[in-house]
Structure formats: C-alpha cells, structure tokens
Amino acid sequence: MSTLETHSGRGGPVGRLETHGLHLYREGKLVLQDVNLQLSAGELLCVLGPNGAGKSTLLSAMAGELRLAAGDTVAINGRSIKSIGIPALAKMRAVLPQASKVQFDLPVRDMVAMGAYPFNHLEAEVLEQLIDEALRMAAVSYLNDKRYLKLSGGEQQRVQFARVLMQCLGALHTQAAYKTRHRSRRLGGRLWPALSWPIHRARTPSLGRSSPGVPEVEGLPNPNFYLLLDEPATALDPFHQRQLLKTVQKLTRQESVGALVILHDVNLAAVWSDRVALLKEGRLLACGSPSEVLNPACLHELYGINSRVIPHPHHPGRPLVVYE
C-alpha cells in the first residue's frame, strides 16, 4: 500500500486512489486481471478501451461498490477501501455511472441537492449556495426550475454531472471550514480561507444544524477527493463535452481533486488527460502520458485498427489520432 510520501508540483502531499493486483470475476468470468493503477490527487486520468474491456467494472471497484477478494487491494488516501464505511466513503469520492436510471420526476434542483446527502451538517443557506455553484459549473443553471424527466438525454446527463459536482463541493467546503476552524484555534482568531472556488468563501463558522462548529468528519483532515466518471461525455454534443472536461480539469488543477474518466473518444483523452490508461480484456496494456501511449502500435493492439498519430494543431505537445 502506498505510503503517500510523494509530493505534487504545487507542494503538499499527494493522496491516491489505487488498485494493487486487482482480479475480479463476474458470473464466473474473469473481468479484471492483475490490474495495478494509481489515480493521484490533482490529476485527470482517462481510461480507454473497447466495449467489454472491464472499464466500468474497474471504476466500480475503485469506487468501493464491489466485493473484493481477500488478496485484492483498493486503497484511498492510504486506507484500504474495505475498512471504510459507505457514509465516510461518500465524503471521499463521487461516482457518475454510465446510465442513471431515475423513475421519479424530481425538480432539477432537488436532483442536484441529492449530492449533498453525505453532508447533512450543512446549513440551509450554504446548501443553496452550493447547489447554485454546482448548477453553474455544469452549465445547467437555466434548468433550475425544470422537471428532471422532462429533459433531453444530454440535459439529464449534465444534471447528473451537477449532482456529482455537488458532492465534490460539499467535501471541499467541509474541508475548507475544518481547516479554518483549526487554524483559528492555533492563532486565536477567526480566519477565512481564500480558496479558488467562490463558494468556499461563504462565511459559515457553524455548519452544524443543531450544534455549533464543524463536525469531526471521518476522512478529514485529509483533503483529497476523487471523481469517478463513467462515459460522462457520451450523450453530449462537442461543445458540452469540452465544457464538462474543462470543469473536471479545473477541479484537478485548482482543488487537487483526482478524476478518473472513462471515455471512448481517443482525441478527447489526448487533449484533456494528464495520463491515459489502456484496458483490454481486463488487462492494463499501458498507462502514461497521452504522447507516450497514444501511438499506432498501442492503438492497434487496443482496438485492432490502424491509425496515424500527428501533432495536434491546436494543443502543442498533444497527439491527434486519425484512423485509417
């Protein structure tokens, strides 16, 4: 298991969400074979692979949603995920599944608010601010007064993304308030953090609904949070694909959130990812920077088709893949 001694380029410890020797069977079939993968806080890791490669199973395992064999290890911020209860885990990672089946017709705002369930200590005013911020970040503020089931498929996907962002913002806000409280104790005064997302500047010294102060939340003061997104761009047009990935990248850069994103578009992964993992038949073929792994040989092994890789005309240092 990682000792978490690595440091990021921005300074400070880097947490990880990682697998070690992961094997998983489903209905008697081996779906993942000896997968070793690390997602560091502050990076955007894209996973590519053909249909049935095991990508969604890998994401579910890293989310703590699957039962693991005794010898398998998934660790989050240095702790075995098996040792963390569901309520605490919900404060450390958020999951956007490939398909979100919702049968009840909630208002969009209520759907987004579901992301705050792990943070029931938030005061009503703070909760409303966080919902507004999540809607803005997902570019769905204009849907605020709509009913979820009346939306198009792409709009529903973006609302689900806002729900996941809500969970992330709840964790970041709680962490900021926790750090402020303890810094104030040391310095004998009240200080407020000037963090990069405007919602963090909300002056809320008492987050408890029935008791003062910030609750001692399991998983804190470790600040690392992880987004696990399964094909979030599939139902979106090119503009909203770019907007979604830009938002995720901003969270990784400014808040040291770790993001694992499953994609089918190789060129989206080439532009937006820090690293790319290639998964085929449950095996990790390669993992590295886009320029390292998105080459004709690796892509042929992954998909069985020929391609040409050229320098991207608009993103220096990034590859552009053209299929033959």
N, C-alpha and C positions, 0 to 999 in steps of 0.2 A: 504494500500500500504506500502511496505517496507520502513523503514527509512534509510536502508543501513548502519546501525551502526555496523554490525558485522564485525570482522576483521579476515583476513586469518592467518594461521600459519606462513606465510612468512612476516607478517607485512603489514599494509596498509589496506585501506577499501576494502571491497568485494562488487562488484556490483552484481546484479541479473537480470535474465530474468525469470519472474514468472507469473503464472496464479492464479486467485482467483475466485472460484465458477464458473468455465467456463462451460457453456452449449452451445452446437452448434447443429443446425438442418441442414440436407441436404436433399432436396427433401421431406420435411415434416417428416423426420425420425430423432429422437434424436440420435446423433452420439457421443457426449461427455456429460457426466452427472456430474456436480458439481466437476470438476477437479481442485485441488489445487496442483500446482507443482512449485518447485523452482529449477532453474539452477544457481548455483553460479559461479562467475568468478574463474577460476583456478580449476574447477572440470570437470570430464568426467562422464556424466550421460547417461546410456544406458536405452532405453525403449524396453521392451519385451512384446509380446502379440500375440495371434493367428491372422490369417487373418481376416480383417474386424473389428478389435478391436477399430479402431479410431486413430491409431498411426500417420498416415500421416496427418490426419485432425488436430491432436494436434500440430504437428510440423508446419503446415501451419498457424495455429492460432498464435503460438508463434513467427512466422516469420513476422507477420503483413500482411499476404496475404489474410485473410478472413475478411469479415464484421462481427463485433461483436454486440451482442445485448447490449442495454443500460446498463444492470446490470452486464455485463461481463467485467472482467479486465484482460488485459495482460500488464505488465509493464516491461520496460527495463531500467536498471540503475536508477530506481526510478521515471520514467516518464511513463505515460500511452502511450501505443503504438499508440493509436488513435490520439494523439496530435503531432506525428512525421511524417513529410513528407517522401515520398519514397526516395528522394535523401539523406536525412540525415540518414534514416534507413539503407540504403545500406552501410553507413560508420560504422555501429554498429554491423551488423550481415551479415553472408553469408549463403546461402542455397544451398545444393546439393539435388535435387529432386530424387525420386526413379528412374525415367526414364527421360533422357534428349534427347528430340526429335530434332535433328538438321538435316535440309534438305539441307543446303548449304555446299559445300565442301571446308572449310577453311583450310589453313595450321594449324598445331597443335599450332605453336607459336602464331598465331593470335587468336585462340580459347582461349588460356590461357590469352592472353592480355585483353580479354573481362572482366576479373575480375577487371581490373584497371579502368573501366569506371567511378565509383564513385569518382575517384581521378584524375581528369583531370588537376590538377595543377602540376603533376609530370613531371619533365624534362625527355627528351628522354633517356638520359644516365641512370638515376635512374630507369626508366621504364624497360629498357633492363636488368638491374641487378636484378630487382625483378622478372621478367619473368624467368630468368635463375635459380634463387633460388627456385621458385615455381616448375619448372620442376624437379630440383634436389630433392626436398623434396618429390615429388610424384613418384620419381624413373622413370621418363619418359623423361629424357634428351636425350636419344637415339632416341626418336621420334620427335625431334625438327624440322627436315626437312620433315616430312611426311605429308600427307593429312589426315584430320580427318576421312572422310568417308571410307578411305581405311583400317582403323584399325579394329582389332577384338573388340568384345563387351567389353571384360575386359580392353583392352587398351583404348578404348573410355571412360570407367568409370574412369580410372586413370587420363586421360587428364582432364575430368570434375572436378575431385578432385584437380588437379593442378590449374584449373581456380578459384575454391573456395579458395585455398591457396593464390592465387594472390590477391584476395580481402582482405583476412586477413592480408597479408604482407603489402599491401597498407595502411591499417588502422594503423598497428603497426609502420610503417615507418613514417607516417604523425604525429602520436602521439609523437614519439621519437624526431622528428625535432621540433615540437611545444614546448616540454618540454625543449629542448636545447636552443631554442631561448629565452624563458622566463627566464631560469636560467642565460643565458649570460647577459640578461638585468640587472638582480639583481646584478651580480658580476662584471659587467663592462668589460667582455671579452668574447672570443669565446671558448666555451667548447663543446666537442662532447661526446655523451653518449657511454659507453662501454657495449652495450647490448649483449644478448646471441646469437642472430642470426646475422651472418656476414653481412647481407645486411643492418642492422641498422647502421653500421659503415661508410656507404657511406657519404662522406663529401659534403653535399649539402645544404649550408646555404640558397640558393634561390630555392624554389620549384615552385614558380610561373613561368609560361611560358612567361607572359608578364609584370609581376610586381615583385619586389623583396620581399623576406620574405616568411614566412609560412602563408598560408591563415587562416583566422579565420573560422574554420570548425565547423558547428553545431554538437554537440555531444562531442566535445573536450572542456576542457581538461580531461574529464572522459576517462580513458584508457581502459575500459572493452569492449572486442569484443567477439562475440559468433558465433560458428559454429553450424549449424543445418544440420545434415547429415541423409538422409532417405535411409536406407538399402545400405550404400556405399560398403559393402563387398560382396554383393550377387553374382556379376559376376566375383569375383576374386578367384584365387587359394589360398590355405592356406598360401603360402609364402607372397603374396601381401596383403592378409587380415591382416596378422601380421604387415607388413610394414606400411600399412595405419593407423592402430590403434596406432602403436608406434609413428608415426608422430603426430597424434592428441594428444596423451598423452603428448608428449614433449612440444607441444604448451601450453597445460594447465599448465604444471609444470613450464616452463621457462618464459612464457609470460602472465600468468594468463588469458588465453583465456578460456571461458566457452564453453563446447562442449556437445551437445545433439545428441546422435547417436542411431538410430533405428536399431536393429539387430534381426535376427531370430535364431542365434546360441547362445544358453544359455551359453556355455562354453567360447565363446569369451567374452561375457559380464562379466562372472565371473572373468576372468583374467585381463581385461583391465579397467573396470569401477571403479569409486570411489563409485557411488551409482547406484542402479538398480531400475527402476520403472516398475511395472507390470500393464498392462492395458488390461481389458477385457470388451467387450460390452460397451465401452465408460466410464467405471468406473475405477478409480485408486484403485487396490486391495491392493497394498503395495508399499512402497518406502523406501529403506535403503541400507546398505552395502550389497555386494554380499553374505556374510556369514549369514546375517540376513534374507534375503528374498528368497534366492535360496535354499529352503528346500522342502522336499517331499510334505508337506501339501499345500504350496503356489503353487508349480508347478502343482499339481493335480488340484487345483482349476482353475489355469490359462489355462492349456492345456487338462485336463481330462485324463491324462495318469499317470501311476505310475513311480516312479524314485527312484534311490538310490543316495544319496549325500555323497561323501567321500572326505577326504583332498586331495588337488591337489598334485601330487608327485613332481612337478617342481616349484610350486609357493606357498610357505608357507603362510598359513592364507587364502588361496583362496579355494573355493569348486570346486569339479569336479562332474558333473551330469552325471549319467549313466541311460538311460531309460530302463525299464524292458519290 
